[in-house]
Amino acid sequence: MPPPRTKRLSAPSSKRVIADLRELAARTSTERGAQRVAWGPVWREARAWFTEKVKAELGLPVETDPAGNAWVTLPGASPRGVVFGSHLDSVPGGGWLDGVLGVVAGIEALRRHAAAGTPPVTMHLVDWADEEGARYGRSLTGSAASAGTLDAARELAHLVDRNGVKLPDALRENGVELERMGHAHAWLKARDPRAYVELHIEQGPVLEAMKKPVGVVLGTMGVERHMVRFTGQAVHAGATPIPLRQDAFLAAAEFALACRDIGLKFSGRTPKTRVVATCGVVKVEPGFVTAVSGATDISLDLRALDGAVLAKMQAAAEKASRAAAKKNRCTVAWSPLLSIEPRPFDPTLLELCADAVREFAGDAPKLPSGPLHDAAEMAGIMPTVMVFAQSSPGISHTRLEDTPIPHLDKSIKAFLRLVETTVAHVAADEA
């Protein structure tokens, strides 16, 4: 067993992290934004940069697990593992911080601990593969495989990108065999993981509206996603009086407005009780200007941190769909697309996170994450927590995404302190 550390950890600093983020952005972005789409050449360039950085500054190898996740391990006095990281991949034309912030800050966490000697527990930095799902539509691919929730043969084997490239072929190009992706779960469990910590930008406007630079993430919201189809009768727009129509689009439109009201009704006054309801896709048939719609498909995405509230929202939406269909003399049918349970984060790690955020930001606002993150998959198998950096403007998946440098500084320092206290917490548990 390696000897325990003999030096004090240096004070948390964001200087190298921000410099590294700018260096990576310059290497993997165009004037349209980040281009690190998973399984593609720019993503491989980002990983090459990551590998070079880790080898040059830490002398550590980067290992790839059966799902294509990249791992850096700093051995500790105990084999118990503390895992931290995020993802290097991006959407096309994405921002300079989405995902990469957590990975690059993770390099700094390893630098701090390596410089102080052997940490009391083993530390693992991970770059999860294909968090975004931008090319093939399946998000959280690598972390889901590690969590044991991915059925690769059923969920991935049939997927094809817009250029006709099959996902199994793209995986193979990157040294990943679809048939072996499930082994990533055993690979992770063998590292004896006891905690997972992630730093990410918020991607929304809540912290900015609160005028807070850093936030403590309570968990990821549960998701109920459905396609709702209203069926009426397509008829000539000029020949059919409005009272005699069976207009599927009007039924869908009334349903969308009802869903907005459902979101407002079930939202509480605190970030913890905030919910959302979104109709993001509408497909009208037959889809020409002189025809009343005979069929309309409309998507519904419901999100809440409380599973019971989420169930009530769905029940209300189903009732609203029946009322809209009846009013417009249509029928309605629901097709499920995605169902994810809320993932509340670990209470002990939440307290450690709040302490770290307060130290550098003065206050520790708590809020749920509406977007899914790799942390949602990790929360199912180990204690998990996330730190959010304010997004300003409160947008993401665009080159306009940004975080003011003073806020970035505070969030990085809070994350580094949180990794430090999480390591101490896991070590104390063993003692």
VOVOKOL-874967 format. One line per 3 residues: their letters; for each residue x, y, z of N, C-alpha, C. Coordinates in steps of 0.2 Angstrom, whole numbers, plus 5000, padded with zeros to 4 digits. Layout:
<nodes>
a> X:Y:Z:X:Y:Z:X:Y:Z | ...
</nodes>
This chain:
<nodes>
mpp> 5004:4994:5000:5000:5000:5000:5004:5006:5000 | 5003:5011:4996:5007:5017:4996:5007:5021:5002 | 5012:5025:5004:5012:5029:5010:5007:5034:5009
prt> 5004:5036:5015:4999:5042:5015:5003:5049:5013 | 4999:5054:5011:5002:5060:5009:5006:5063:5015 | 5011:5067:5014:5014:5071:5019:5014:5078:5018
krl> 5011:5081:5013:5011:5088:5012:5004:5090:5012 | 5003:5097:5013:4997:5100:5013:4995:5101:5006 | 4988:5101:5005:4985:5103:4998:4986:5110:4997
sap> 4988:5112:4991:4988:5119:4990:4981:5122:4990 | 4980:5129:4990:4974:5132:4990:4971:5131:4983 | 4964:5130:4983:4961:5129:4977:4962:5135:4972
ssk> 4963:5134:4966:4964:5140:4961:4961:5138:4954 | 4958:5143:4951:4955:5142:4945:4960:5144:4939 | 4966:5146:4940:4970:5149:4935:4972:5144:4929
rvi> 4974:5138:4931:4976:5134:4926:4970:5131:4923 | 4965:5130:4926:4958:5127:4923:4956:5132:4918 | 4955:5138:4919:4953:5143:4914:4958:5143:4908
adl> 4964:5143:4909:4969:5143:4904:4968:5137:4900 | 4967:5131:4903:4966:5125:4899:4960:5125:4895 | 4955:5127:4898:4948:5128:4894:4949:5132:4888
rel> 4952:5137:4889:4953:5142:4883:4958:5138:4877 | 4963:5134:4880:4967:5131:4875:4963:5125:4872 | 4959:5122:4875:4955:5116:4872:4950:5119:4867
aar> 4947:5125:4869:4942:5128:4865:4945:5130:4858 | 4951:5133:4858:4955:5135:4852:4956:5129:4848 | 4957:5124:4851:4959:5118:4847:4953:5114:4844
tst> 4947:5115:4847:4942:5111:4845:4936:5115:4843 | 4936:5121:4842:4930:5125:4840:4932:5129:4833 | 4926:5131:4830:4926:5135:4824:4923:5142:4826
erg> 4922:5146:4821:4918:5152:4823:4911:5151:4824 | 4908:5144:4823:4901:5142:4824:4901:5139:4831 | 4907:5138:4835:4906:5136:4841:4910:5129:4842
aqr> 4909:5125:4847:4913:5119:4849:4910:5114:4844 | 4915:5109:4842:4913:5104:4837:4915:5097:4839 | 4915:5096:4846:4917:5090:4848:4912:5084:4849
vaw> 4909:5083:4843:4903:5078:4843:4906:5071:4844 | 4903:5067:4848:4906:5061:4850:4907:5056:4844 | 4912:5052:4845:4914:5047:4840:4917:5050:4834
gpv> 4917:5057:4833:4920:5060:4827:4927:5062:4828 | 4930:5065:4823:4937:5067:4823:4939:5073:4828 | 4935:5078:4828:4936:5083:4833:4936:5081:4840
wre> 4931:5076:4842:4931:5073:4848:4937:5069:4850 | 4940:5066:4845:4946:5062:4846:4952:5067:4847 | 4951:5073:4844:4956:5078:4845:4956:5080:4852
ara> 4950:5081:4854:4949:5083:4861:4952:5078:4866 | 4951:5072:4865:4954:5067:4869:4961:5066:4869 | 4964:5067:4863:4971:5067:4862:4974:5073:4866
wft> 4971:5079:4866:4973:5084:4870:4973:5082:4878 | 4967:5079:4880:4967:5077:4887:4972:5072:4889 | 4973:5067:4884:4979:5062:4886:4985:5065:4886
ekv> 4987:5070:4882:4993:5073:4882:4994:5077:4888 | 4989:5081:4890:4989:5085:4896:4990:5081:4902 | 4987:5075:4903:4987:5071:4909:4994:5068:4909
kae> 4997:5065:4904:5003:5062:4903:5009:5067:4905 | 5008:5073:4902:5014:5078:4903:5014:5081:4910 | 5008:5082:4913:5008:5085:4919:5007:5081:4925
lgl> 5005:5075:4924:5004:5070:4930:5008:5064:4929 | 5010:5062:4923:5013:5056:4922:5009:5050:4922 | 5002:5051:4921:4997:5045:4922:4995:5043:4915
pve> 4993:5037:4915:4990:5035:4908:4983:5036:4908 | 4980:5036:4902:4972:5037:4901:4970:5030:4899 | 4966:5027:4903:4963:5020:4901:4956:5021:4898
tdp> 4954:5017:4893:4947:5017:4890:4944:5011:4892 | 4938:5011:4895:4934:5006:4897:4930:5003:4891 | 4926:4997:4892:4923:4994:4886:4917:4999:4883
agn> 4915:5004:4886:4910:5008:4883:4913:5015:4880 | 4920:5015:4880:4923:5021:4877:4924:5027:4882 | 4923:5026:4889:4924:5031:4893:4932:5031:4895
awv> 4934:5037:4896:4941:5038:4897:4943:5039:4904 | 4947:5036:4907:4949:5036:4914:4956:5038:4916 | 4957:5042:4921:4963:5043:4924:4963:5041:4931
tlp> 4968:5037:4934:4968:5035:4941:4974:5037:4944 | 4973:5041:4950:4978:5042:4955:4978:5038:4961 | 4982:5033:4961:4982:5028:4967:4982:5031:4973
gas> 4978:5028:4978:4978:5031:4985:4980:5026:4990 | 4981:5028:4996:4982:5023:5001:4977:5018:5002 | 4971:5019:5000:4965:5014:5000:4963:5013:4993
prg> 4961:5007:4992:4958:5006:4985:4951:5009:4984 | 4948:5011:4990:4941:5015:4989:4942:5021:4984 | 4937:5021:4980:4937:5026:4975:4932:5032:4976
vvf> 4935:5038:4974:4931:5044:4973:4931:5046:4966 | 4926:5046:4962:4925:5047:4955:4923:5054:4954 | 4926:5058:4949:4924:5065:4947:4925:5065:4940
gsh> 4921:5070:4936:4922:5071:4929:4916:5074:4926 | 4916:5073:4919:4910:5075:4915:4911:5073:4908 | 4910:5077:4903:4911:5075:4896:4914:5080:4892
lds> 4919:5077:4887:4922:5081:4883:4918:5083:4876 | 4913:5078:4875:4909:5079:4869:4904:5085:4869 | 4902:5087:4863:4898:5093:4863:4893:5092:4858
vpg> 4888:5096:4858:4883:5097:4852:4887:5101:4846 | 4885:5100:4840:4888:5104:4835:4886:5112:4836 | 4892:5116:4836:4891:5123:4837:4889:5124:4845
ggw> 4892:5120:4849:4890:5121:4856:4895:5126:4859 | 4895:5127:4866:4899:5132:4870:4905:5129:4872 | 4909:5134:4875:4916:5132:4877:4916:5129:4884
ldg> 4911:5128:4887:4911:5126:4894:4907:5119:4895 | 4902:5118:4891:4897:5113:4892:4901:5106:4892 | 4901:5103:4898:4904:5096:4899:4911:5097:4901
vlg> 4915:5101:4896:4922:5101:4897:4924:5104:4904 | 4920:5108:4906:4922:5112:4913:4923:5107:4918 | 4919:5102:4919:4920:5096:4924:4926:5092:4923
vva> 4928:5091:4916:4934:5086:4915:4940:5090:4916 | 4940:5097:4914:4946:5100:4915:4948:5102:4922 | 4942:5104:4926:4943:5105:4933:4945:5099:4936
gie> 4943:5093:4934:4945:5087:4937:4953:5086:4936 | 4956:5088:4930:4963:5088:4930:4966:5092:4935 | 4964:5098:4937:4967:5102:4942:4966:5098:4949
alr> 4960:5095:4950:4959:5091:4956:4965:5086:4957 | 4966:5082:4952:4972:5077:4952:4979:5081:4953 | 4980:5086:4950:4986:5090:4951:4987:5092:4958
rha> 4982:5095:4961:4982:5097:4968:4984:5091:4973 | 4981:5085:4972:4981:5080:4976:4988:5076:4975 | 4990:5076:4968:4996:5072:4967:5002:5076:4970
aag> 5002:5083:4970:5007:5087:4972:5008:5086:4980 | 5003:5084:4983:5003:5083:4990:5005:5076:4993 | 5006:5072:4988:5008:5065:4990:5002:5060:4988
tpp> 5003:5054:4991:4998:5049:4990:4991:5051:4994 | 4986:5052:4990:4979:5053:4993:4977:5047:4998 | 4973:5049:5003:4970:5043:5007:4966:5038:5004
vtm> 4963:5040:4998:4959:5035:4994:4961:5036:4987 | 4959:5031:4983:4960:5032:4976:4956:5037:4972 | 4958:5041:4968:4954:5046:4964:4954:5044:4957
hlv> 4948:5045:4954:4947:5043:4947:4944:5049:4943 | 4947:5051:4938:4944:5056:4934:4941:5053:4928 | 4935:5054:4926:4932:5051:4920:4929:5056:4915
dwa> 4931:5055:4909:4927:5058:4903:4922:5053:4900 | 4916:5055:4902:4911:5050:4899:4910:5051:4892 | 4909:5045:4888:4908:5045:4881:4901:5047:4879
dee> 4900:5051:4874:4894:5053:4871:4888:5054:4876 | 4890:5059:4880:4884:5062:4885:4879:5065:4881 | 4881:5069:4876:4876:5073:4872:4871:5069:4868
gar> 4873:5064:4865:4869:5060:4860:4867:5064:4854 | 4872:5069:4852:4871:5074:4847:4870:5070:4840 | 4874:5065:4839:4875:5062:4833:4870:5056:4832
ygr> 4868:5052:4837:4864:5047:4836:4857:5047:4840 | 4857:5052:4845:4851:5053:4848:4850:5050:4855 | 4855:5045:4857:4855:5042:4863:4860:5046:4868
slt> 4857:5049:4873:4861:5053:4878:4864:5049:4883 | 4869:5051:4887:4872:5047:4893:4874:5040:4891 | 4877:5039:4885:4878:5033:4883:4883:5029:4887
gsa> 4889:5033:4888:4895:5030:4892:4893:5029:4899 | 4890:5034:4902:4888:5033:4909:4883:5028:4911 | 4878:5028:4906:4873:5023:4907:4876:5016:4906
asa> 4881:5015:4902:4884:5008:4901:4887:5006:4908 | 4891:5011:4911:4894:5010:4917:4889:5009:4923 | 4884:5012:4923:4879:5011:4928:4875:5005:4927
gtl> 4875:5002:4922:4872:4995:4920:4865:4996:4918 | 4863:5002:4916:4856:5004:4913:4856:5004:4906 | 4861:5003:4902:4861:5003:4895:4860:4996:4892
daa> 4855:4995:4888:4855:4989:4884:4857:4990:4877 | 4864:4989:4876:4867:4992:4870:4864:4988:4863 | 4862:4982:4864:4860:4979:4858:4853:4981:4856
rel> 4849:4983:4861:4842:4985:4859:4842:4993:4858 | 4846:4996:4861:4845:5004:4861:4850:5007:4856 | 4856:5003:4854:4861:5007:4850:4862:5003:4843
ahl> 4860:4997:4843:4862:4993:4837:4859:4996:4830 | 4853:4998:4831:4849:5000:4825:4851:5008:4823 | 4854:5012:4827:4855:5019:4826:4859:5021:4820
vdr> 4857:5026:4816:4861:5028:4810:4861:5035:4810 | 4867:5038:4809:4867:5046:4808:4864:5048:4802 | 4864:5055:4801:4861:5058:4795:4865:5057:4789
ngv> 4872:5054:4790:4876:5052:4784:4875:5045:4782 | 4871:5041:4786:4870:5034:4785:4875:5030:4788 | 4879:5033:4793:4884:5029:4796:4881:5025:4802
klp> 4881:5019:4803:4878:5015:4808:4882:5016:4815 | 4879:5017:4820:4882:5018:4827:4887:5012:4828 | 4886:5006:4827:4891:5001:4829:4897:5002:4825
dal> 4897:5004:4818:4903:5006:4814:4907:5012:4817 | 4903:5017:4819:4906:5023:4823:4910:5021:4829 | 4907:5016:4833:4910:5014:4839:4916:5010:4837
ren> 4916:5006:4832:4922:5002:4831:4927:5006:4828 | 4926:5012:4825:4931:5016:4823:4935:5019:4829 | 4931:5019:4834:4934:5022:4840:4936:5017:4845
gve> 4937:5011:4843:4940:5005:4847:4935:5002:4852 | 4928:5003:4851:4923:5001:4855:4919:4996:4852 | 4918:4990:4855:4913:4985:4852:4907:4985:4855
ler> 4901:4986:4852:4895:4986:4855:4893:4981:4859 | 4895:4975:4857:4894:4969:4861:4897:4969:4868 | 4902:4973:4869:4906:4973:4875:4904:4979:4880
mgh> 4900:4983:4877:4899:4989:4881:4896:4988:4888 | 4892:4983:4889:4889:4981:4895:4895:4979:4900 | 4901:4977:4898:4906:4976:4903:4908:4982:4907
aha> 4907:4988:4904:4909:4994:4908:4906:4994:4915 | 4900:4991:4916:4898:4991:4923:4902:4988:4928 | 4904:4982:4926:4909:4978:4930:4916:4981:4931
wlk> 4918:4985:4925:4924:4988:4925:4924:4994:4931 | 4918:4997:4931:4918:5003:4936:4917:5000:4943 | 4913:4995:4944:4912:4992:4951:4919:4989:4954
ard> 4923:4987:4949:4930:4984:4951:4934:4990:4954 | 4932:4996:4953:4936:5002:4956:4934:5004:4963 | 4929:5000:4965:4926:5001:4972:4924:5009:4973
pra> 4920:5011:4969:4918:5018:4969:4913:5020:4975 | 4915:5025:4979:4911:5027:4985:4907:5033:4984 | 4909:5037:4979:4906:5044:4978:4908:5047:4971
yve> 4903:5051:4969:4904:5054:4962:4902:5061:4963 | 4907:5065:4960:4906:5073:4961:4907:5076:4954 | 4902:5080:4952:4903:5083:4945:4902:5091:4945
lhi> 4906:5094:4941:4905:5101:4940:4902:5102:4933 | 4897:5107:4933:4894:5108:4926:4891:5115:4926 | 4891:5118:4920:4887:5124:4920:4879:5123:4920
eqg> 4876:5128:4923:4869:5126:4924:4865:5125:4918 | 4867:5129:4912:4863:5128:4906:4856:5132:4906 | 4855:5135:4911:4848:5139:4911:4849:5145:4915
pvl> 4843:5149:4916:4844:5156:4919:4842:5156:4926 | 4842:5151:4930:4839:5152:4937:4845:5155:4941 | 4851:5153:4941:4856:5156:4945:4857:5163:4943
eam> 4857:5165:4937:4858:5172:4935:4852:5176:4937 | 4846:5173:4937:4840:5177:4940:4841:5178:4947 | 4844:5173:4951:4845:5174:4958:4851:5178:4960
kkp> 4855:5180:4954:4861:5184:4955:4866:5180:4960 | 4866:5173:4959:4871:5169:4962:4876:5166:4957 | 4882:5166:4959:4887:5163:4954:4888:5155:4954
vgv> 4886:5152:4960:4887:5145:4960:4881:5142:4964 | 4879:5136:4962:4873:5133:4965:4875:5125:4967 | 4871:5123:4972:4871:5116:4974:4865:5112:4971
vlg> 4867:5107:4967:4862:5103:4964:4858:5098:4968 | 4852:5099:4969:4848:5094:4973:4848:5087:4970 | 4847:5087:4964:4846:5081:4960:4844:5082:4953
tmg> 4843:5077:4949:4841:5078:4942:4833:5076:4942 | 4830:5080:4939:4822:5079:4938:4821:5073:4935 | 4815:5070:4937:4812:5064:4933:4809:5067:4927
ver> 4809:5063:4922:4806:5065:4915:4801:5060:4913 | 4795:5062:4911:4790:5059:4907:4789:5062:4900 | 4791:5058:4895:4791:5061:4888:4787:5056:4884
hmv> 4782:5060:4880:4777:5056:4876:4776:5059:4870 | 4773:5056:4865:4771:5058:4859:4763:5057:4859 | 4759:5063:4858:4752:5062:4859:4749:5064:4852
rft> 4745:5059:4849:4742:5060:4843:4735:5061:4843 | 4733:5066:4840:4726:5068:4839:4723:5066:4832 | 4718:5063:4832:4716:5061:4825:4708:5063:4824
gqa> 4708:5067:4818:4701:5070:4817:4700:5068:4810 | 4698:5073:4805:4696:5071:4798:4699:5077:4794 | 4703:5075:4789:4706:5080:4784:4700:5082:4779
vha> 4699:5088:4779:4694:5091:4774:4696:5097:4771 | 4693:5099:4766:4694:5106:4762:4693:5112:4767 | 4698:5116:4767:4697:5122:4772:4692:5127:4770
gat> 4691:5127:4763:4686:5132:4761:4679:5129:4761 | 4678:5123:4760:4672:5120:4760:4668:5118:4766 | 4672:5117:4772:4670:5115:4778:4669:5120:4783
pip> 4663:5121:4785:4662:5126:4791:4665:5124:4797 | 4668:5129:4801:4671:5128:4807:4668:5123:4812 | 4661:5124:4813:4658:5120:4818:4657:5113:4816
lrq> 4658:5111:4809:4658:5105:4807:4664:5101:4806 | 4670:5104:4808:4676:5102:4807:4678:5097:4813 | 4683:5092:4812:4686:5088:4817:4694:5090:4816
daf> 4696:5096:4819:4702:5098:4818:4707:5096:4823 | 4711:5091:4821:4716:5088:4825:4721:5093:4828 | 4723:5098:4823:4728:5103:4825:4725:5108:4831
laa> 4719:5110:4830:4716:5114:4836:4716:5110:4842 | 4714:5103:4842:4715:5099:4848:4722:5099:4851 | 4727:5098:4847:4734:5098:4849:4735:5105:4852
aef> 4733:5111:4849:4735:5117:4851:4732:5119:4858 | 4725:5117:4859:4722:5117:4866:4726:5113:4871 | 4728:5107:4869:4732:5103:4873:4738:5106:4876
ala> 4742:5109:4871:4748:5113:4872:4747:5118:4877 | 4742:5122:4877:4740:5128:4881:4739:5125:4888 | 4735:5119:4888:4733:5116:4895:4740:5114:4898
crd> 4744:5111:4894:4751:5109:4897:4755:5114:4900 | 4755:5120:4897:4758:5126:4900:4755:5128:4907 | 4748:5127:4907:4745:5129:4913:4746:5123:4919
igl> 4747:5117:4917:4749:5112:4921:4756:5113:4924 | 4760:5115:4920:4767:5117:4923:4767:5123:4928 | 4763:5128:4926:4762:5133:4931:4759:5131:4937
kfs> 4753:5127:4937:4750:5125:4943:4754:5121:4948 | 4758:5116:4945:4762:5112:4949:4768:5115:4952 | 4771:5120:4949:4777:5123:4951:4776:5127:4958
grt> 4781:5125:4962:4781:5128:4969:4785:5135:4968 | 4786:5138:4974:4789:5145:4974:4796:5144:4975 | 4799:5138:4976:4806:5138:4977:4809:5134:4972
pkt> 4816:5134:4970:4819:5131:4965:4818:5123:4966 | 4818:5121:4972:4817:5113:4973:4810:5111:4970 | 4805:5115:4971:4798:5113:4969:4796:5115:4962
rvv> 4801:5118:4958:4800:5120:4951:4799:5114:4947 | 4794:5114:4942:4793:5109:4937:4792:5113:4930 | 4793:5108:4925:4792:5111:4918:4788:5106:4914
atc> 4784:5109:4909:4780:5105:4905:4781:5109:4898 | 4783:5105:4893:4785:5107:4886:4782:5103:4881 | 4779:5107:4876:4777:5104:4870:4782:5106:4864
gvv> 4787:5102:4862:4792:5105:4858:4792:5103:4851 | 4788:5098:4849:4787:5095:4842:4780:5095:4840 | 4778:5098:4834:4771:5097:4832:4772:5095:4824
kve> 4768:5090:4823:4768:5087:4816:4761:5087:4813 | 4759:5091:4808:4752:5092:4806:4752:5088:4799 | 4746:5084:4799:4745:5081:4793:4738:5083:4790
pgf> 4737:5084:4784:4741:5083:4778:4747:5088:4777 | 4746:5094:4781:4751:5099:4781:4751:5103:4775 | 4746:5105:4772:4746:5110:4767:4740:5116:4768
vta> 4741:5121:4765:4737:5127:4768:4730:5127:4767 | 4727:5123:4762:4720:5123:4761:4717:5117:4764 | 4720:5113:4769:4717:5107:4772:4717:5108:4780
vsg> 4711:5106:4782:4710:5106:4790:4714:5099:4792 | 4718:5100:4797:4722:5094:4799:4718:5088:4801 | 4719:5083:4798:4716:5076:4800:4720:5073:4805
atd> 4726:5074:4806:4730:5071:4812:4736:5075:4814 | 4737:5076:4820:4742:5080:4823:4746:5076:4828 | 4752:5076:4828:4757:5073:4833:4760:5079:4837
isl> 4760:5078:4843:4763:5084:4848:4766:5080:4853 | 4773:5083:4855:4777:5080:4860:4775:5083:4866 | 4776:5079:4872:4775:5082:4879:4781:5080:4883
dlr> 4785:5084:4886:4790:5083:4890:4789:5086:4897 | 4788:5082:4902:4786:5084:4909:4792:5082:4913 | 4794:5087:4918:4800:5086:4922:4798:5089:4929
ald> 4800:5085:4934:4799:5087:4941:4804:5083:4946 | 4807:5086:4951:4811:5082:4956:4807:5078:4960 | 4801:5079:4961:4797:5074:4965:4793:5070:4961
gav> 4794:5063:4962:4791:5058:4958:4783:5058:4958 | 4780:5060:4964:4773:5060:4965:4770:5066:4961 | 4774:5072:4962:4771:5077:4958:4772:5076:4950
lak> 4777:5073:4948:4777:5071:4941:4771:5066:4939 | 4770:5062:4943:4764:5057:4941:4757:5061:4941 | 4757:5066:4945:4750:5070:4945:4750:5075:4939
mqa> 4756:5077:4937:4756:5081:4931:4754:5077:4925 | 4757:5071:4925:4755:5067:4919:4748:5065:4919 | 4745:5064:4925:4738:5062:4925:4734:5068:4923
aae> 4736:5074:4925:4732:5080:4923:4733:5081:4915 | 4739:5080:4912:4740:5081:4905:4735:5076:4901 | 4735:5070:4904:4730:5065:4900:4723:5067:4900
kas> 4721:5070:4906:4714:5072:4906:4713:5078:4902 | 4718:5082:4901:4718:5088:4897:4717:5086:4889 | 4721:5081:4888:4721:5078:4881:4714:5075:4879
raa> 4711:5072:4884:4704:5069:4882:4699:5075:4881 | 4700:5080:4885:4695:5086:4885:4696:5090:4878 | 4703:5090:4876:4704:5094:4870:4701:5090:4864
akk> 4702:5083:4864:4700:5079:4859:4692:5079:4858 | 4689:5079:4864:4681:5079:4864:4679:5085:4861 | 4682:5091:4863:4679:5097:4861:4680:5098:4854
nrc> 4685:5095:4851:4686:5096:4844:4684:5090:4840 | 4680:5085:4843:4677:5079:4839:4683:5075:4836 | 4688:5074:4840:4694:5070:4838:4695:5064:4843
tva> 4699:5060:4842:4702:5055:4846:4709:5056:4848 | 4711:5053:4854:4718:5054:4856:4721:5048:4858 | 4728:5047:4856:4732:5041:4858:4739:5044:4861
wsp> 4741:5040:4866:4748:5042:4869:4753:5037:4867 | 4759:5039:4866:4764:5034:4864:4770:5036:4869 | 4773:5032:4873:4778:5034:4878:4785:5034:4874
lls> 4789:5039:4876:4795:5040:4872:4801:5039:4878 | 4800:5041:4884:4805:5041:4889:4802:5042:4896 | 4805:5038:4900:4803:5038:4907:4809:5037:4912
iep> 4810:5043:4915:4816:5043:4920:4814:5045:4927 | 4816:5041:4932:4814:5043:4939:4818:5049:4941 | 4815:5053:4945:4820:5058:4948:4826:5055:4952
rpf> 4831:5058:4952:4837:5056:4955:4840:5061:4960 | 4837:5061:4966:4839:5065:4971:4847:5063:4973 | 4851:5068:4975:4858:5067:4977:4858:5066:4984
dpt> 4864:5063:4986:4866:5061:4993:4866:5066:4998 | 4862:5066:5003:4861:5071:5008:4868:5073:5011 | 4872:5068:5013:4879:5070:5016:4883:5074:5011
lle> 4883:5072:5005:4887:5075:5000:4884:5082:4998 | 4878:5083:4999:4874:5089:4998:4877:5094:5003 | 4878:5092:5009:4880:5096:5014:4887:5098:5013
lca> 4891:5093:5011:4898:5095:5010:4899:5100:5004 | 4894:5099:4999:4894:5104:4993:4892:5111:4995 | 4887:5111:4999:4885:5118:5002:4890:5121:5006
dav> 4894:5118:5010:4899:5121:5013:4905:5123:5009 | 4906:5119:5004:4912:5122:4999:4909:5128:4995 | 4903:5128:4993:4900:5133:4989:4900:5140:4993
ref> 4898:5139:5000:4898:5145:5004:4905:5148:5005 | 4910:5143:5006:4916:5146:5007:4919:5151:5002 | 4917:5150:4995:4920:5154:4990:4914:5159:4987
agd> 4908:5157:4988:4903:5161:4985:4899:5165:4990 | 4899:5163:4997:4896:5167:5002:4889:5164:5003 | 4886:5161:4999:4879:5158:4999:4879:5152:4995
apk> 4874:5147:4997:4874:5141:4993:4867:5139:4991 | 4864:5143:4986:4857:5141:4984:4857:5134:4981 | 4851:5131:4982:4850:5124:4980:4845:5124:4975
lps> 4846:5120:4970:4841:5120:4964:4842:5113:4961 | 4836:5111:4958:4837:5104:4954:4840:5106:4947 | 4842:5100:4944:4844:5101:4937:4838:5098:4932
gpl> 4836:5102:4928:4831:5100:4923:4834:5096:4918 | 4840:5098:4915:4843:5094:4910:4846:5087:4914 | 4847:5082:4910:4850:5076:4913:4857:5077:4912
hda> 4861:5074:4917:4868:5073:4916:4871:5066:4918 | 4877:5065:4917:4880:5059:4919:4879:5057:4926 | 4879:5062:4930:4878:5061:4937:4871:5058:4939
aem> 4866:5059:4934:4860:5055:4935:4861:5048:4935 | 4865:5045:4931:4866:5038:4930:4870:5036:4936 | 4875:5040:4938:4879:5038:4944:4875:5038:4951
agi> 4870:5042:4951:4866:5042:4957:4863:5036:4959 | 4862:5032:4954:4859:5025:4955:4863:5020:4958 | 4870:5021:4958:4875:5016:4960:4880:5019:4966
mpt> 4880:5025:4967:4884:5028:4972:4882:5034:4974 | 4884:5037:4981:4882:5044:4983:4885:5049:4978 | 4881:5053:4976:4882:5058:4970:4880:5065:4972
vmv> 4884:5070:4969:4882:5077:4970:4885:5081:4964 | 4882:5087:4963:4884:5091:4957:4885:5098:4960 | 4889:5102:4957:4890:5109:4958:4888:5112:4951
faq> 4884:5118:4951:4882:5121:4945:4886:5128:4945 | 4889:5130:4939:4891:5137:4938:4886:5141:4935 | 4885:5147:4936:4880:5151:4933:4881:5151:4926
ssp> 4876:5151:4922:4876:5152:4915:4874:5159:4913 | 4878:5163:4910:4876:5170:4908:4878:5172:4901 | 4873:5173:4896:4866:5172:4897:4864:5165:4899
gis> 4858:5164:4901:4856:5157:4904:4854:5153:4898 | 4859:5151:4894:4858:5147:4888:4863:5142:4887 | 4862:5137:4883:4868:5132:4882:4866:5129:4875
htr> 4871:5125:4873:4870:5121:4867:4870:5127:4861 | 4874:5132:4862:4875:5137:4857:4882:5140:4859 | 4885:5143:4854:4892:5146:4855:4891:5152:4859
led> 4885:5155:4860:4884:5161:4865:4884:5159:4872 | 4884:5152:4874:4885:5150:4880:4891:5153:4884 | 4890:5155:4890:4896:5158:4894:4895:5158:4901
tpi> 4900:5159:4905:4900:5160:4912:4905:5166:4914 | 4903:5171:4917:4908:5177:4919:4914:5174:4922 | 4919:5176:4921:4926:5173:4924:4925:5173:4932
phl> 4923:5179:4935:4923:5179:4942:4918:5173:4945 | 4913:5172:4941:4908:5166:4943:4912:5159:4942 | 4915:5159:4936:4919:5153:4934:4924:5151:4940
dks> 4928:5156:4942:4933:5156:4947:4930:5153:4953 | 4924:5155:4956:4921:5153:4962:4919:5146:4961 | 4916:5144:4955:4913:5137:4955:4919:5132:4954
ika> 4924:5134:4951:4930:5129:4951:4933:5128:4958 | 4934:5134:4961:4937:5133:4968:4932:5129:4973 | 4925:5130:4972:4921:5126:4976:4921:5119:4974
flr> 4921:5117:4968:4922:5110:4966:4928:5107:4969 | 4934:5111:4968:4940:5108:4970:4940:5106:4978 | 4937:5111:4982:4936:5110:4989:4932:5104:4990
lve> 4926:5103:4986:4922:5098:4987:4925:5091:4986 | 4929:5091:4980:4933:5084:4979:4937:5083:4985 | 4940:5088:4988:4945:5087:4994:4941:5084:5000
ttv> 4935:5088:5001:4931:5085:5007:4928:5079:5006 | 4926:5077:5000:4923:5071:4998:4929:5065:4999 | 4935:5066:4997:4940:5062:4998:4941:5060:5006
ahv> 4941:5066:5010:4942:5065:5017:4936:5061:5020 | 4930:5062:5017:4924:5059:5020:4924:5052:5018 | 4926:5050:5012:4926:5043:5011:4932:5039:5015
aad> 4938:5043:5016:4943:5040:5020:4941:5039:5027 | 4937:5044:5030:4935:5043:5036:4930:5037:5037 | 4926:5036:5032:4921:5031:5033:4925:5024:5033
ea> 4931:5023:5030:4934:5017:5030:4938:5016:5037 | 4940:5022:5040:4943:5022:5047:4938:5020:5052
</nodes>
